[in-house]
Amino acid sequence: MVQSYRIIRGGGCKVEKRWTALWITDERFADRPKLDLFHKEMDDGQAYSHEDNLTNVHMLVRKSFELDRVGEEAWLDITADDYYKLYINGQPVGQGPAQSSYDHYYYNRYNVASYLKPGTNVIAVHLYYHGLVCRSYNSGDYRQGMIAELEIDGRLAAVTDETWLCRIAEEYGSGGIIGYNTQFLEAIDSRKKQADWREPEASLADWKPCRTLAGHDYTLIAQPTPPLAVYSIRPKRVVRLSEGGLWIDFGHELTGQLQLQARGQAGDIVEIRCGEELLESGDGAGAGAGDGAEDRAGDGAGDRAGDGAGDRAGDGAGDGAEDRAGDGAGDRAGDGAGDGAGDGAGDGAEQEPRRVRFQMRCNCDYRELWTLSGAVDEPDFYDYKAFRYAEIIAPSSVVIDIDSIHAIARHYPLNEQASRFRSSNGLLNQIWSICGNGVQWGSQENYVDCPSREKGQYLGDNTIITHAHAYLSGDLRLFRKSLLDFRQYSLKVCEGFTAVAPGHHMQEIADFSLQWPMQLLQYYRQSGDADFLREMLPAAEGILRHFAQFEREDGLLERVTDKWNLVDWPVGMRDDYDFPLTLPIGEGCHLVVNAFYYGAWSVVLQMRDILDAQVQVQGDSQDKQKQVQRRESFRTQFYDPEHRLFVDAAGSSHHSLHANALSLLFGLADEGEEVQSIVRFISQKRLSCGVYMAYFVLQSLAKAGAYDLLYELIVSDDANSWSTMIKEGATTCFEAWSKEAKWNTSLCHPWASAPIPMLIEHIAGIQPAEPGWTEVNFRPRIPASLEELHLSFQTVAGPFVLEHGKEGTFLLTPDGVKIRSEQL
């Protein structure tokens, strides 16, 4: 049977792909009506229910086929709902897809020629259906299964149909739900596992044919980003605990799964704990899984994993998966930030380390029980965690192979040579390092707010993350996809945009929606892609149309009731903002949402001018005139001439950092004394805001030319500073300034990565003068205290390299790039 699916490549070029393959599924899902879970956050909608026994479903699928010869080219197209991990002839190939809506559903393409062989071959796929409404998966809608086609030298060699076999992976029990319906802990029972299921010679006695769906509602989209990089990282330190068991430190936070081999008696239980940090003391860290736990792997308690550990990187190792020593992955200039942060573990376990805090402050309890079969077992954890440390606690009958212990790390592919930073300021090096590492591990198939508690892509977080990631990676594909993710949801949920996409958790935040146009303009500055800007401009205008319904006659917004008015997060970082931020918002007119509204309008008008589209936009001149009036109304409502500052809301006399920084950033303060008054105010207030709002505060100082203060705040020793994270042992940037600043602080939160773009654009003074970096502004403002600075980063035009030292300041640019500079 031939089916046609619409395939969309790139930003909107539509082509048709003819599929011979059928969608295959677990028979329990085949005949169930599918659910559409998209709705406005505050709409009641229909009552939602989902069968508990159809959540956390692990399904194994395989197809054997014969080849006379391998052929020169072999391409496999594959996708699954919710997720797949793909193997060919027992070897891991890749995993995916990036989560998306069923009517805009991504598939991946792999070059698989190197995995094939003459004779019998087998494609094996581990499918996962989460079944809960959350930020991490587009799930809970009864859409489950997969589709795949293998083409060799232009001919189909295998397609999904009723000849593919399946079985439920019964070894994956539920150990409970963590986060906000984010993830099931995996209570793995190796007695129920078919260990050879990926291999051509596997026994198929209890396998049965898959069900096929003659019709479905998927629209398949070629994923515009590459699959994840998946590779093995070995521990930096392994310590035998005095009570029995092993304590493991990978040296830095990472995202992935712990993997190991162990052998014990059938029914023995091994307890595995992971965490981002260590407990203050050993209290409450008992063995848990059995008294007298003992490692029988020999005398190498503190040994690194030996040669060959992680050669087979378990579920999901990507194409060309590699081993990396723990002291390499994720490290940058200033490596060692937080290394050994009070861990107390010496080489060879001379000291007893503090125990792992597996009941993490971010609302994840990383404690899982693994039941052994009596043979040599591997747990094959499926979903990923965010952790640095681990403990393995087992009864004395269990032998743990230390050399087998490794982490299967995963993140969006990053060329770690794409950006380099080194300076004469050690603190600054560490700040760059934790911010860069936070962005690396927080970039998955989409950007995530944190890779632990929610694993959600938040629109406001992306203002900072996309800006930093562009400089760290030189790869704009994930940035571009993120813009499309939110645009796609605007077509389904609200023209004024959602706060989270993908996923089925419906949340809307006014402040975040109004930042999407700013992200679009930033992408254009970095990429020079005018066609994409032209294609996306109507979506940016749609945001403004949505918010216009809340405009007063004077152009200001009042009672934006369909979305959360955030201001900042956590609540304690709002600098006593003087307006009740209820959900929905109450009566009155407050500044922050109006500042973002004004800023969004300014950006849209700028984008129209860039595209020379004024004549095509009806009412453009009126919009520009209205923007002038909006500024006057804003100043009339919020400016306090006596103090030369802006107040938080109509009728308020309070001047918050947020109100004044945003007014400064968006040009709502008049040049001269007003601007200087706000700069002095920020100098006094410091970063009395959250790490999210710090991005806008620093940008506002750059707007005012206050570069010395900008740099001072980045490297300050204040409580609200990046130095606090480093003092508390950070290897990735935190969700808040301190672990204790929020009740559920995540210790990997890339929205705290503002120093990356600030240092490049405003201290090194390197910015695109023309979109796509065909010309560059070079206006360094490197403080005298920074005697040396070495910086390199990749752009679409090529690499830029800055060298600053005793000999002067020099910028090396790609061939053909013109430099606009001021006298150094």
N, C-alpha and C positions, 0 to 999 in steps of 0.2 A: 504494500500500500504506500503510495507516495503522498506526502503531506507537504503543504507549503507554509512556511513561517516567515513573517516579515523580519528581516535582519537590518539593523541600523548600525552603521559603522561611523565612527568619528562623531562629529557634532550634529549630524542630521542628514548625511548622505544615505539615502535609502536604497537598498538593493534587495532583491528576492533571492533566498536560498531555498532550493528544493531539497527537502529531507526525505530520505527513504525510511529513516529510523522512526520508531514509535516511542512514545512515552511509556515507560514501564514503572510499576508501582507495587507496593505491598497490597495484597488483596483486601486488607481491612480498610484501605483508603479509597479503593477504586470507585466504589459506587456512592461515596458520601458526597452530599452537596458541599461545594467549596464556599468558604466564607470570605466576604469582602470586609476587611477590618479598618478601612479608611474612613475617618470622620473628623469633624472639628472637635477639638479637645473638649469644649464645654457643651457640645451637643449630647443629649442623653443617648440617642441612637437606640438600636435594638439590644436587648439583653444578650450578653455573650455567655456561651457555655462551651466546654470542650471536654471530651471524655478523658479521664485521668489515665486510663490504660493505653491511650494513644499519644502519650507524651514520652519524651526521652527514648525514642525508638532508634535503635541501631540495627541497620539492615545490611547484610553482605550480598553482593551481586557478583556473578562471574560468567564469563563466556570463553569457551575454548574454541580454537579454530586452527586450521592447518595452513602452512605456507610452504610452497616448493622452494621459494627463495625470498629474501628479505625485501628486495627492491631498493631503488635509490631514494625515494621520498615516501614518507609515511606520516600522515597527519591525523590526529584524533581530535574531533570536536566533542565536547562533553559539558553537561551541566547537570545539576541535581537540586532538589528542594528538600531540606534546607541547605545541605552541604555534602560534599564528597571528598574522599581521599582515594586517589587513583594509583593502582599498581599494574605493572605489566611483567609477567613472568617472575613475580615475587619482588620486583624492584619498585621502590617508590618513584612516582613520576611527578605528581603535583596535587594540589588541593584547591578547592574553591566551591562555588563562585563567589565573587563579591556580592553581598546581599543587595536585593533590589525587588521592586514590585513585580508581581506575576505578569503584568502587561508591559513590562520593560525589563525582561529577565535576562541576566548576563550568562553567557557561556564562554568557555575557555578553549583555546586551540593549542595543542602540543605537537611538536616534532618528535615522533616516537620511534624513528627508524633504528636508533641505537639500542632500543629495548627488545626488538624483535629478533627472531632466529628461524632458520629453516626447521620445519617440523611442527610440533604442537606448541601453540602459544596460548596464553590465558590473560584476559583482561579481568582484573578484580577491583571492585569498588566497594569502599565502606561508606554507606550513606548514613546520614544522621538527620532526624526530624526532631526538633526541640519541643514543639507543641505548646509553648507558652507565649503570651503577648509580652514583648520586651523590646529593648533597644538593640540587642545584639543579633537577633535573627528576624527575618520576615517569616514568622511562623505562627502557629496557632490557627491556621486557616484550612487545615486538612489537605493542603497541597503537598504531596510527597512523591518522591521517585526520582527518575533520571532519564536522560536521553543521551545517546552517543553514536557517533559514526567514525569508523576508521577507514581512511582512504589511502591506498598504497599505489603509487605511480598512476594516479588518476582514476583508479577503480576502487569501488567499495569492497572492503574485505570483511567487515563486521559492522552490523547495525543493531541497535537495541530492538528486540522483538520478543515474542513469547518463547523463543529458544534459550533466552538467558535465564539462568537459575539464581535462586535467592534463598536465603535463610535469615532468621532473626539472630543477631549476636546476643544470645541470652546472658552472656557473662557480664554485660553492662547493666548493673542494677543502679538504683538511685540511692545516693548517700545524702540526699537533701538538696534544697535549692539555695543558692547564694546570690548576693546582690539583689537586684530588683527583677526577679524572674530571669536573671541573666544567664545562669549556668546550673546544670545539675552536677553535683559531686558524683564521682564515678566509683561505686562500690563494685569492684571487679572481682568476679569469681572465676579463677583460671580453670577450675574443674569443668566449667561449662564451655570452655573455649576450644575451637578447632584451630589449632596452631598453624596448620599447613594450608589454610583456606586460600591463600594467595598463590599457591604453587600449582603448576600444571598437573602434578600427580595427586592432588588432594582427593580424599574420599568424598563422594557426593551422595551418600546414602540418604541423608535427611534433607537434601536440597529439593526445591520444587520450582516449576516454571513461574516466571514473573507474570503478573497481570499486565495487559496492555490497555491503554486508553485510546479509543478510536478518535476521540475529540477532547480538546481541553482549551483553556483560555490563556495559555502562555503566548507572549510575543517574545521571541528569542533575539537577544541583542549581543553582538560581538563585544565582549568586555574590552573597554578602551585602555585598560591597565594590565600589566603583566601579573601572573600569579605570584604568590608570596615567595620570598626567599626563605628556605627551610634548611637548617643545618644543625650540626651537633656542636655543643659547647661543653668542655670538660670542666670539672670543678677546679677552683684554685686551691681549695683546702678540704680535706676529708679527715674528720676526727672521730676516733672511737670513744663513745661515751662510757663513763665508769659504770653506769647501771646497765650497759648493753645497748647496742644500736649504734647508728652512725649520725654524725652531724656534718652538714655539707654547706660550703660557701662557694658560690660561683663568682664572687668578687664584685658583682654589680647587679642591679636589677635587670631582669630580662623578661621576655614573654615567650611562653612555650609550655612544654610538658617535661616532667622528670621521667627519666627512663632508666631501668636497671634490670638485672637478672638476679633471681634468687631461687633457692631450692630448699624445700622443707617437706614435712609430712603433709599428706592430703588433709585439707581443712585448717592448716596453720594460717593465722591471720597476721599480716604485716600492716602496721600503721604507718602511713606516709603523711608527713606534715610539711607544708610549705609556707613561707612568709616573706614579707618585704623587710622585716627588721627583727631584732632580738628583744627578748624580755629584759626588763631591768634587773631581774634576778632569776634564779632557777625555780622559784616557787610555781607550783602548779604545772610543772612540765614533766610529770611522771611518765614512765614507760608506756603505760596505757595498753599495749597489745600483749603484754605477757611479762612475767617476772624473769629476771636473769637473762634478758635478751643478749645474744652473743653473736659476734661476727666471726666466721670461720674461714675468712678468705686469706689468712696468713698473717704475717707480721707487718704488713704495710699499712697500718691504720691511717697514717697521714699521707700515704702515697697519692699522687695524681693518678687518674685513670690511665692505664697503660696503652700501648699501641693496639689499635684495633677497636678500642671502646667506641661504640657509636658508629661502627662501620655500616651497620644497618640501622638507619636512623628512625626506625619505627614508623608509625602511621604518619603520613603526610610529608615525609622528607621530600624536598623539591628536586627538580631536575639538577643533577650534578651536586647533590647535597655533599657538604664537606664538613670535616672536623675543624673546629677552631678552639684554640686554647682560651680559657676563660679570661686571661689577662689581655686578650686582644679585642674580642667582640665588644663593640660599643665604646671603647676607650678613645679619647681624643686628647688634644692638648690639655694638660692639667689632669691626666689620668691618675687615678688613685683618689679622686674626690670621694671621700667616704669609705675608702677601702679599709677594712678592718675596723670599722666604726665601733670601737669598744667591744669587738667580738671576743677578744680574750683567748683566741685559739692559737696556740703555738704550733710550730712544725713538730710533727710526731706526737701531737696531743699531750705535750707536757702540762698544759693548763686545760682545765675544764671550761668549755665555752659557755657563755650565756645561751639560754635555750631560745628556740625559734618561736616568735609570736605568730602562731598559725591562726589564732582567733584575731584576725587583723582589724585594725582600727577602721578600715574602709568598708566594714560590714560584709566581709568574706571570711568564712571559717574553712581554711584550707586543710582539712583533716579527712583523709580517706582511708578506708579499710580494704585491703587486697587479700583475697583468699587464695592460697596456693593449691596446686593440683597434686604435688608429690614429684613432679618432673622439674626440669629447669624452666622456670616461668619468666615471662616479661609482662608487665601490666598493660602496655599499649594504651596509655591515657589518650583520649581523643581531643577534648576541648583544651584550650590553653588557659594558663594562669599568668599573673604577674608576680614574680618572686625573685629573691636573691638567695635565700637560705632554704634548706630542707633538713628534715630529720627522718630517719628510717628506724622504726622501733619494731622489733620482732621477738618471738619466743626463742629460746636457746636451741631449738631444733632446726632453726632456719640458718642457712649459709647464704650470705650476701656476697656477690662478686663485686668487689670494690672497683675493679677495672672496667666494669660495665656501666658504672654510674655516669650519666651525662644528661644534659638538657637538650631537648629538641627545640631549638629557638626558631621563632618565626616573626617576620615583619615584612613590610613592603620593601622590595629590593632597594638597597642603598649602596652606592659606590662610596666607600669611606674615604676615598682619595678625592672626592669631588669638592670637599671643602677642608681647609686647614686653618687653624688659629693657634698662634703662640705669641705671648707677650712677656714683658719683663715683670708683670704683675701676676703673682701666683694665684691670688684670689680671683682675678679676672679670668685666668685660664680655667679655673675650676667652675666658675659660673658658666662659661661657654660649654664646658664639658657636660655638666648636668642638664643644661638646656638642650644641647644637641642630642644627648642620649634619650632624654624624654621624648623628643620628636621622633627619633628613630624607632623606639619601642612603642610609641603611641600611634605609629602609622602602620595600619594593617591593610586589609582590603579597602578600608576607608579610614580616615582619621578617626580616632576614638578619644572621647573625653578622658577616659582612663581605661587601661586594659584589664581591669579587675572588676569593679563594682557594677558598672553599666555597659561598658564596651559600646557606647553610642557615639555617633557623629553629631555633635552639636554645632549649630550654625555660628553662634557667637564665638565659640572656642576656635573655629576655623579662621576667623579673622587673624588671629595670632599664629596658629599652627601653619596655615598655608604660606604665610609670609616667611616664617622661619624655614619651613621645609623647602621652599623654592631655592633658598641660598645654600642650605645644607646639601641638597641632592642635585641641583641643576636639572631636575626631572619634573616637568610641569604636568605630567599626565594625571597624577592623583589629584592635584589641585583642580584641574579642568573637570575631572569626573565628579568631584565634590560639588562643583557648581551645578552640574547636570543633575546630580542626586536631588538637590533641593528644588531645582526647577521642575523636575518630574513630579515631585510631591505637590507642588503648587497647582498642577493640572488636576490633581485628584482630590485635594483636601481644601486648600485655601489659596486664593490668588495672593494673599498677604504672607504666604510661606509658613511652613512649620519650623519648629526649632530643632527637630530631630529627623534625620533621614540617613540611611534607610531604617528598617525596623517597623514594627506595628504599634509601638508606643506613641500615641498621638499627644504631642506637647507643642505649645505655641508660646513664644516669648517675643514681645514687641521689639525690645531692644535688638534682639538677634536678627529678626526679619529685616530691619532697616540697615543692617550691615552687609547684606548680600550684594547690593550694588557696589559697595566699596571693595568687596572681594573681587567682583567682576572687573572693576577698573584696575585693581592691582594685578590681576592675571594678564590683562591687556598690556600693562606696562612691562611685565616680565616677558611676555611671549611675542608681542607685536601682532597677534592674530586678530586682525580687524574683522574678518568674516565671522569669527565666533562672537565677537563683541556685537556685531550687527544682529546676529541671530538671537542673542540673549537679551538685548536691550528691551524688547517688549515685556519680558518677564520682570525686569527692574521697574519698568513703568507700571506694571500690574500691581507691584507692591505699593506704589504711591497711590494708585487708584483705590486700593483696599483701605489704606489709612485715611484717605480723604473723607471717608464717611464719618470720621470722628473729628473733623475740623470745625472749629468755630468760624464765625464770619471773619475774624481777624487772621485766619490762617493757622492758628495754633491748635494742637490736639488737646482734647479733653475727654476723659473717660474712655480710653481704649480698652473696652471691656471684654473683647474676645480673646485677649492674649495677656499673659503675665507681664506686668511691668517690673522688670528685674532690678535695675540700677546696678547692683553688684552682688557678689556671692562669695563667701557666706554672709549671712545677715549682719554679723558683727563687724564686717568690713565696709559698711555703708557710710561711715563717718557721720553717724547720727542724722542721716538724710531726713529732712523734715516733711515727710509726706507718707501717709499710711499706704503701704504697698500690698493691699489686700487682693485676693483673687476671687472674683473679679475686682478691678479697681473701683474705688468709690468716687464721690464727687470731687471736683477740683482740677486744677491745671498744674502739672509739675514739670520741672525743667528737663530731666534727662531724656525722656521719650521725645520731647520737642527738639532737643539738640540733635539727636540721632535722625529725626525726621528732616530737619533742616539740612543736615549733612547728606542724607540720602538724596534729597532734591538737588543739592549742589552737584553731586556726582552724576546724576542722571542728566542734568543740563550740560555738564562737561562732556559726557559720552556722546550726546547728540551733536555737540560742536565738533568733536573728533571725527565723527562719521559724516559731518557736513549734512546732517539729516534734518535740519531745521525746517526746510521747505516741505518735508514729507510728514512732519509732525504737526497736526492741526493744533493751533493754540500755543505753539512754542513760545512766541513772544509774550503772550499773556502769562505763561508759566514763569517766565523770567521776571516779569513785572510783579507777579504774585510773590516770587521768592524775595524780592526787595521789600515788599510789604511785610512778608513773614518775619524778616529780620527786624524790622522796626517794631512789629508787635512783640517779638521775643524780648527785645531790649526794654520795651515799655513795661512788660509784665514782670521781668526777672532781674533787671539791672538795678543795683543799689548804688546811686551816685555818691552817697555819703561815704561809703566804705570802698567805692570803686571795685566792687565785687558783685557776683551774681548770687541771688538767693535760690533756695531749692524749689520753691513753689509760690504760687499766688498767695499773698497774705503771710508768707513766712519771713522771718528776719535772720534765718540761719544760712550761713555760707558754707556749703560742703566742698570738699576737694573735688568730688565728681561733677558738681554743677559748674565749677569754675574751670576745671581742666577741659571739659567738653566744649564749653563756650569759647575757650581760647582756641582749641583745636579746629573748630568749624568756622572760625572767623567771625564770631558773634561779638567779640570785644573789639573796640576801636583801637587803631594803632596808637602807639605812644604810651601815655601814662596808664591807661586802662590795662594794656598788655603787661606792662612792668609791674603794676599792682598785683596782678594775678600770679606772675612769676614769683614775686616776693611771698605771696600767700602760699604757693606750692613749696617754696623753700622752708617755710615754717611748718606746714602740714606734713611734709615728707610723703611717704607712700602710705598714708592712712586710708588705705583702700585694699581691695583684694588683688591677687596677682593678675587676674583678668583685666581689671581696670588700670593696672599699672602700665599696660601697653599704651592706653590712650593718654595717660598722664605724661609719659615719656614722649609720645608723639607731639603732644601739645607744647612741651618745652622746645622741641626741635622747631616747631612752627614759629615760636617766639624768638628763636636764635639763642636760647639759653642752654648751650651745649655743655658748659661746665657743670651746671646743675644736673643735667641729664646724666652725665658720666658719674657724678658724685653719688647720685641715687642708685645707680647700678652697682657700684662697688662699696656702698655704705655698709657700716656695721650696725645699722639700726635693727630693732627687733623685726620690723617689716622690711625684710631685704633678702636677697638671694644668699647672703652670707649666713643667715640663720639656717637655711636648709643645709648648707655645707657643714656647719657646726653640728647639726643633728645627723650627720652621716649620709647625706643624700648622694646617690650616684645618678639619679634622674630628678628632674625638677618636680616639686610637690604641687598639690592642689591648692595649698594655702602656704602662708609664709613659714608656718611652723607646724609640726605634727599636732600640737595641742590647740591650734587656732580653729579647728573645726572638729565636730564630734566624730566624723567618719572620714577623716582625711585620707585621700589616696596619695601614695608616695611616688606615683608616676602620673603626671598630669601635664601634657604638653602645652596647655594654655598658659603656662608660666614661662614660655620661651621667648618673651619679648626682647631680652638682650641680644639675641642673634641678629635680627634686622636692625636694631638700634645701633649696634656697634659697626655694622657694615655701612649703613646709609648715613648715619649722623656723626659718628666719631671718625671712622676711616673716611667718611664723606664721599662714598661711591654710590651713585644712583643712576638709573637709566635716564638720559636726557631725551631720548626718543624711544618709543616702544620697541621692545625686542633688542635693546642694548646696541643699536646701530650707532648711537652716540652716547657718551657717558659724561655726567657731571662729576668732577673730581674736586672736592673742596674739603680737604682733611681738617678736622678740628681735634687732633690728637693732643691731649693735655701734656704739659711738660713733664709731669710725673711718670708718664708712660714712655720710658726711654727706648723701648724696642717693641715693635709690633710687626708680625709676619702673618699675612692673611691671604688666602686664596679661595676662590669659589668659582663655580661653573655657571654659565648662562647659556641661553639659546645661541648667542653669538660666539661662545667659546669661553676660555678661562680668563679670569682677572687675577692678578697677583700684586699685592701691596707689600712693599718692604720699607720699614721705617726704622731708622737708627741714627747713629752718630753722623753718618754720611749724608743724611737727608731723608726725604720721603719720595718714593718712586712707585709709579703704577705701570705695570705691564698689561697691555690689553691685547685682545685678538686682532689679527690683521684686519685693517680696514675700518676699525672702530675709531671715531674721532673723539678727542678729549676736550671737554670744556672745563677749564679750571680757573681758579683764582690764584694770585700770587701766594706762594707758600711762605 
